Amino acid sequence: MFDESWWVDLSATAHNIVLFTLYTDTTNPDRKSILACDLFDCKLIWWNNDFSLVSISSDQVLGVSSKFGTRNVALNLYTGVEGERSSSVVPPKEDITRPQQYLADHSYFDTVKTFFSQKFNLIPITALEYLEYNSLIIVSFYVQENELTNYLFVISVEGDLLLKEKLDEHLKGIGLDTFFIFSGCVFFVKNKVELVSYKII
């Protein structure tokens, strides 16, 4: 168990090593660290305080450092030491597709907020996550209903509602990666205990 139980995510596993993403700034989801732990004894092997995971190869962890501008970084899977990117790196055949988060002060947030307030009489607040996939628009957003409530909508490009799910309610704060796409399905967790998926046609 980590001391931090909320702002940490399981990111990947390879060769008995588990990689975790730790969000180092709760107001900026782009600021991340990565921790590598042994799968069996749960001991920390290495960590990097400025790294956003992109993909993993047989012996390298590929990602982005953003401390001094943005640059691509390759870390050794077993040691965490930065090195040259291996020429044998092959992109994964099937990646998880994650939404982009927009906070309330972003212009894109205002556009989506206006659409939802006019079309569905719901007013998003604080933040939302947005993804366009296979001519569908998938949005996870928060509204104030006594307490903070998180909804997921799937909408056609014509603006027709195809799916509406209440992900959670009585929330104390917002989340990150509230849904993702994998193998042509949208996955999300309801009420912190139920994993749900729908096939995207």
Protein Blocks (a to p, Z undefined) as FASTA:
>chain_A
ZZblklcccfbdcehiacddddfbfkbmkbccdddddfklopafbdcfbdcdfbdcfkbc
cdddfklocadddddfklopacdddfkbccdfbdcdddddddfkbmklmmmmmmmmmmno
pacehiacdddeehiacddddddehiacdddddddfkopafbdcdfbghiabdcehkbcc
eehiacddeehlaccddddZZ
